[in-house]
Amino acid sequence: MSTETKPKAELYRRVDALWTLVRDQFAFLRRDPLAFAGMLVVAAFVFLGLFGPFLAPHDPIEHTVRGDTGSVLRLSAPSLDAFFGTTAFGKDVLSQFLAGARPTLIVGLFGGLGTGALGFTVGVVSGYYGGWVDELLMRLTDLTFSLPFMPMALLLLTFVTPNIWLITAIIAGFLWKMPARVVRSEVLSVRERTFVKSARASGASDLRTMLYHVAPNVLPIGFLYTAYGVAWAIAAQASLAFLGFGDPTMTSWGRMLRQVFASGNIRVAWWWVLPPAIGIAAITTSVFLIGRAYEEVINPEIQTDQ
Amino acid sequence: MTKFQRFLLKRLAISVLLTLIAVSVIFVVLRLLPGSPFEALVTSGNLNQAQIDEIRAMYGLDEPMWKQYINYLGSLLTFQFGYSILRSQPVWDVLEPRLINSLILLVPALVTTAVLSSVVGMYAGWNRGSRLEKFSIVSTTLLRSTPVFITAIFFIIVFAYNLEIVPALGMRSIRATPDGYLETFVSLDFLHHYMLPFTVAVLYYSGDFLLLARNGVVEKRGSEFLKLHRAKGLSEMEQLARAGRNSMLPILTYFTLRLGMIFQGLILLEVVFSWPGIGRELVLAIQQQDYPLVQAAVFIMALAVIIANLAADVLYAYFDPTVSTSGGGSA
């Protein structure tokens, strides 16, 4: 009986502690104006990602904007017909911008979570066990470090038709190495602390020690790198889409930029360039600004290491 | 054998193994790609079966897979990358100039950034909480987190299209017909084309160095050895110099890693500026399924990264005796 409730009570306590931690971080972020601004941008971005496609006044691909005379408005500057202007194909830029937030959010969120979760697990296991497990896992990270990300991602995406989940998987599959290394080096120091040693001495299993004693102490670093993972994933997805290796069925900000660039209209159609470009720059920068504010709280000594 | 030599040997063996795995991964991925670069030739119907067989034999595609693999490894070892399918030129003849073009753009950019932003970063870290620190952190965070093609596009729009100070595309003007590297790179026309991509590359790289340097100095600021220096009566600047020198190691190793990545070119920057570098060539080769070219390019890129990783680890272990050399240097 007690063996069942005790871990549960312990878990509640930990969840509670975690919640307090989150609240404290939030309060901290509010004090840092840059991080706070970043948080607002992220909130707006999440809102766009969730509801953007519904808010879009027109279908981003099917609909063509027509003027008073009924002719298709191509490359027209922002006007009452189209607040953000139109593309070379007469599509509404505002609608594309609104709809394009979603793939960016999906890849960013899941790519970041995947990166963080994978890296965290590898880092904890590798650092905790040491020995050949560590050796094996670290050589695996070395391998992902030595395979250049962009070229390999491009190769893999010619091999299969790009779709958004595949892109997410490829990104996470390459980026987990960053949190893995940092978490591992943190675990190495946590492992030597008294409470971990005493837990093991009192007969706690490896899994239990890892879950209850080691993991919570490196969790903040894990969160931080998950956040960075989100920014990296968004940047990588936009870059791939810009090179023409994005999901062909979805409007994304990277794809919008590719179209305006490839069609040569970048010279004139600033209204077509600015929304997606500013969107991507704003979200990635915001995540990093929040990350930096966090970084100082969690561990003033940690270095920005990429 | 000393501990350091053992570490070196182990690290070298690992690097060789990693290279082998990396080239095998490239091989497998390329063979799994659907279609072949000859399909267009074959389906056009202009070739008869004998000619098709001849072409396939020329590229060794009629051999069993394991033999192709052995040949492939052999060709990489001897740097004989074979013949580019679409350019009808030996692969190395295609890649060499592209690689040089990338290096000529990125090496000076990287060195410039490493020096400039390290100095600024150290100064910012020393004056913690100052306006300069805040500004430098925000601006470099913006520049390093924004994908480089977006920065590049902004710069093109402002400086090439609106202010019309510099050309937006290419490395030389279309009418230039330089002969040899010297004539290509030593000219006003080249400089004119060079400025914009160079600036964007410098700005893009600047963030990491600045933050590394800043963090290093911030960390050293409260440490004991600086208290000693202060007690000795050294001026602020002299103290900063001491703190800076002590945070050089991470910057140095990071520089080495970046140097290795330069052999990939900066794919997105090169594409936006139509800079004929190795990264842009790779994108083109992938789109056209030019296997031998892709193989060689990715091999060069991976090899450079592996060597740079090795160098960074060794540098670290050599200069910082407190780092355990038994851990494989991967901390």
Boltz contact constraints between the chains, C-beta under 6 A:
constraints:
  - contact:
      token1: [A, 138]
      token2: [B, 330]
      max_distance: 6.0
  - contact:
      token1: [A, 142]
      token2: [B, 18]
      max_distance: 6.0
  - contact:
      token1: [A, 143]
      token2: [B, 18]
      max_distance: 6.0
  - contact:
      token1: [A, 143]
      token2: [B, 21]
      max_distance: 6.0
  - contact:
      token1: [A, 146]
      token2: [B, 18]
      max_distance: 6.0
  - contact:
      token1: [A, 146]
      token2: [B, 22]
      max_distance: 6.0
  - contact:
      token1: [A, 146]
      token2: [B, 302]
      max_distance: 6.0
  - contact:
      token1: [A, 146]
      token2: [B, 305]
      max_distance: 6.0
  - contact:
      token1: [A, 146]
      token2: [B, 306]
      max_distance: 6.0
  - contact:
      token1: [A, 147]
      token2: [B, 22]
      max_distance: 6.0
  - contact:
      token1: [A, 148]
      token2: [B, 264]
      max_distance: 6.0
  - contact:
      token1: [A, 148]
      token2: [B, 301]
      max_distance: 6.0
  - contact:
      token1: [A, 148]
      token2: [B, 302]
      max_distance: 6.0
  - contact:
      token1: [A, 148]
      token2: [B, 305]
      max_distance: 6.0
  - contact:
      token1: [A, 150]
      token2: [B, 267]
      max_distance: 6.0
  - contact:
      token1: [A, 151]
      token2: [B, 282]
      max_distance: 6.0
  - contact:
      token1: [A, 151]
      token2: [B, 298]
      max_distance: 6.0
  - contact:
      token1: [A, 151]
      token2: [B, 301]
      max_distance: 6.0
  - contact:
      token1: [A, 154]
      token2: [B, 286]
      max_distance: 6.0
  - contact:
      token1: [A, 155]
      token2: [B, 29]
      max_distance: 6.0
  - contact:
      token1: [A, 158]
      token2: [B, 286]
      max_distance: 6.0
  - contact:
      token1: [A, 159]
      token2: [B, 33]
      max_distance: 6.0
  - contact:
      token1: [A, 185]
      token2: [B, 331]
      max_distance: 6.0
  - contact:
      token1: [A, 231]
      token2: [B, 145]
      max_distance: 6.0
  - contact:
      token1: [A, 235]
      token2: [B, 147]
      max_distance: 6.0
  - contact:
      token1: [A, 238]
      token2: [B, 147]
      max_distance: 6.0
  - contact:
      token1: [A, 239]
      token2: [B, 147]
      max_distance: 6.0
  - contact:
      token1: [A, 239]
      token2: [B, 268]
      max_distance: 6.0
  - contact:
      token1: [A, 242]
      token2: [B, 149]
      max_distance: 6.0
  - contact:
      token1: [A, 267]
      token2: [B, 161]
      max_distance: 6.0
  - contact:
      token1: [A, 277]
      token2: [B, 150]
      max_distance: 6.0
  - contact:
      token1: [A, 280]
      token2: [B, 150]
      max_distance: 6.0
  - contact:
      token1: [A, 281]
      token2: [B, 146]
      max_distance: 6.0
  - contact:
      token1: [A, 281]
      token2: [B, 150]
      max_distance: 6.0
  - contact:
      token1: [A, 284]
      token2: [B, 145]
      max_distance: 6.0
  - contact:
      token1: [A, 284]
      token2: [B, 146]
      max_distance: 6.0
  - contact:
      token1: [A, 285]
      token2: [B, 141]
      max_distance: 6.0
  - contact:
      token1: [A, 285]
      token2: [B, 142]
      max_distance: 6.0
  - contact:
      token1: [A, 285]
      token2: [B, 145]
      max_distance: 6.0
  - contact:
      token1: [A, 288]
      token2: [B, 141]
      max_distance: 6.0
  - contact:
      token1: [A, 288]
      token2: [B, 145]
      max_distance: 6.0
  - contact:
      token1: [A, 289]
      token2: [B, 141]
      max_distance: 6.0
  - contact:
      token1: [A, 301]
      token2: [B, 219]
      max_distance: 6.0
  - contact:
      token1: [A, 303]
      token2: [B, 215]
      max_distance: 6.0
  - contact:
      token1: [A, 304]
      token2: [B, 211]
      max_distance: 6.0
